[in-house]
Amino acid sequence: MNLSRQVREVTPVATRAPRDPSLYYLPRDVSARFGARLRELRRERNLTQLRMAVDFGIDRSFISDVERGRKSISLPLLEVMAIGLNMSLSDLLKDI
């Protein structure tokens, strides 16, 4: 019985292509990634945290905590955010 072994080629460490920095500079925690997304969307619309809080009926300090990844957000509040930002939930969660 002749069994051939599969040989895997390994690229030496010195010749490997550098990794994409965006892969390891992204916040790993989903709360932090969503917070960064929320801050980006808020700033694109020239909204302050206070204006967003008043318009959406959410406490300003909660928005701050969410943007910094310190608090998680519930599904009903995600819907409030999406409606307030005039976008779908899928667009709100895009790329996080």
C-alpha positions, 0 to 999 in steps of 0.5 A, spaced: 500 500 500 503 506 497 500 512 501 503 519 499 504 524 504 501 531 503 507 536 503 504 543 505 509 549 503 510 554 508 512 561 507 518 563 511 516 569 516 521 574 513 518 573 506 510 574 508 506 580 506 505 585 511 498 584 515 493 589 513 493 594 519 486 595 519 485 588 521 488 589 528 487 596 529 479 595 529 476 595 536 475 588 537 469 588 542 462 589 538 460 595 543 466 599 541 465 598 534 458 600 534 460 606 538 465 608 533 459 607 528 454 611 532 459 617 533 461 617 525 454 617 523 452 623 528 458 627 526 456 626 519 450 629 520 453 635 525 449 633 531 452 634 538 450 628 543 445 633 546 441 634 540 441 627 539 439 626 546 433 631 545 431 629 538 431 621 540 429 621 547 435 618 550 440 621 556 446 624 553 451 621 558 448 614 555 450 616 548 457 618 550 457 611 554 455 607 548 460 611 543 466 610 548 463 602 548 462 602 555 455 601 555 451 596 550 445 598 546 438 594 546 434 592 540 429 597 541 434 603 542 437 601 536 431 602 532 430 609 535 437 610 533 436 608 526 429 611 525 432 618 528 438 617 523 433 616 517 436 609 516 435 602 516 437 597 522 442 594 517 445 600 515 446 602 522 450 596 523 453 596 517 461 594 517 461 593 525 
